[in-house]
Amino acid sequence: KLVLKKGSMGALQAPSKFGALATLLAIIAVTALLVVTFFVDIVEIQMDGLVGTFKDVTDQPRIERYSLWKVADLLGNRGSTYLQVVFVFFTVVLPCMHMLAFL
């Protein structure tokens, strides 16, 4: 038989100053890393076959690397500004707002 002392369960305690500071620094660090990953190349596309041969003949690189920033830039320049805004919102703004909501 389990006997609980009165007030031992369910009582909320304030976090320690060290715990609160560590949590704050962790949230800020993760948010900063989210922003940094926007500029890091995450996709590498290598063209082979007929397209690769065409790229060789026209002196273009067979391998192209893309970051989220490059994709957003290409969407704005060659595509639609609406798609660019939606892409940036869901890949950068929304995740950062999610992390900042923990503060």
Backbone torsions as a table, in degrees:
resi	resn	phi	psi	omega
1	LYS	NA	131.6	-177.8
2	LEU	-97.0	124.5	179.9
3	VAL	-115.6	124.2	178.9
4	LEU	-101.9	138.5	175.1
5	LYS	-73.7	148.1	-178.4
6	LYS	-63.4	127.4	177.3
7	GLY	85.0	3.7	-177.9
8	SER	-83.2	-24.1	-179.3
9	MET	-115.9	143.9	174.4
10	GLY	86.5	-6.6	179.3
11	ALA	-82.4	124.7	179.4
12	LEU	-86.7	134.3	177.6
13	GLN	-113.6	145.1	177.1
14	ALA	-69.0	140.7	179.1
15	PRO	-66.7	152.3	178.1
16	SER	-68.3	161.7	-179.7
17	LYS	-63.3	-38.7	178.5
18	PHE	-64.4	-43.1	179.2
19	GLY	-63.9	-41.5	179.4
20	ALA	-66.7	-41.0	178.8
21	LEU	-66.7	-41.6	178.8
22	ALA	-63.4	-40.2	178.1
23	THR	-66.0	-43.1	178.8
24	LEU	-61.4	-45.7	179.5
25	LEU	-65.3	-37.2	178.2
26	ALA	-65.5	-42.4	179.2
27	ILE	-65.2	-42.0	178.1
28	ILE	-65.1	-41.0	179.8
29	ALA	-64.8	-42.8	179.2
30	VAL	-66.0	-39.7	177.3
31	THR	-63.5	-42.0	177.7
32	ALA	-63.4	-40.9	177.6
33	LEU	-65.2	-35.3	175.4
34	LEU	-60.8	-42.3	179.7
35	VAL	-68.4	-40.7	-179.8
36	VAL	-64.1	-39.7	-178.8
37	THR	-64.5	-18.2	177.4
38	PHE	-64.9	-26.1	-176.1
39	PHE	-104.0	-4.4	-177.8
40	VAL	-87.5	136.1	176.7
41	ASP	-65.0	122.7	-177.1
42	ILE	-118.8	-13.4	-177.9
43	VAL	-126.8	135.4	175.7
44	GLU	-126.4	122.7	-179.8
45	ILE	-113.5	124.5	178.2
46	GLN	-112.6	125.1	-179.7
47	MET	-93.1	126.7	176.8
48	ASP	-123.9	-177.8	177.7
49	GLY	69.9	-143.7	-177.2
50	LEU	-64.2	-39.5	179.2
51	VAL	-66.1	-40.6	177.5
52	GLY	-63.5	-41.0	177.3
53	THR	-63.8	-41.8	177.7
54	PHE	-61.6	-41.4	178.7
55	LYS	-65.7	-36.5	176.5
56	ASP	-64.9	-43.0	-178.3
57	VAL	-65.8	-36.5	-177.8
58	THR	-93.4	13.1	178.4
59	ASP	55.3	44.8	175.0
60	GLN	-111.0	148.4	179.6
61	PRO	-69.2	141.6	178.1
62	ARG	-75.1	-29.7	-177.2
63	ILE	-103.3	129.2	175.8
64	GLU	-122.8	135.2	179.3
65	ARG	-111.4	141.6	-177.7
66	TYR	-130.7	140.2	169.4
67	SER	-110.8	171.7	176.9
68	LEU	-62.6	-33.5	178.1
69	TRP	-63.6	-44.5	179.8
70	LYS	-65.0	-39.9	178.3
71	VAL	-63.4	-44.2	178.5
72	ALA	-63.3	-40.3	178.6
73	ASP	-64.5	-43.9	178.8
74	LEU	-65.6	-36.6	176.7
75	LEU	-62.5	-38.4	-179.5
76	GLY	-74.3	-37.8	-176.8
77	ASN	-81.7	-40.4	-174.8
78	ARG	-109.1	-13.6	-174.8
79	GLY	-116.2	-127.5	-174.9
80	SER	-117.6	137.5	176.1
81	THR	-65.0	-35.2	177.7
82	TYR	-59.8	-47.0	178.3
83	LEU	-62.9	-36.5	178.9
84	GLN	-63.2	-45.9	-179.4
85	VAL	-64.7	-43.2	179.6
86	VAL	-64.4	-42.6	179.5
87	PHE	-61.0	-49.0	-179.3
88	VAL	-65.0	-38.8	-180.0
89	PHE	-60.8	-47.1	-175.2
90	PHE	-81.3	-19.2	-179.0
91	THR	-101.2	-19.9	-177.8
92	VAL	-125.8	-57.6	-172.0
93	VAL	-64.3	-51.1	-177.1
94	LEU	-63.4	-45.9	176.4
95	PRO	-62.1	-37.6	178.0
96	CYS	-67.5	-39.9	177.5
97	MET	-64.9	-35.4	177.9
98	HIS	-62.8	-44.3	179.2
99	MET	-68.1	-40.8	-179.5
100	LEU	-69.8	-19.7	176.9
101	ALA	-67.7	-20.3	178.4
102	PHE	-74.5	-16.6	-179.7
103	LEU	-71.4	NA	NA
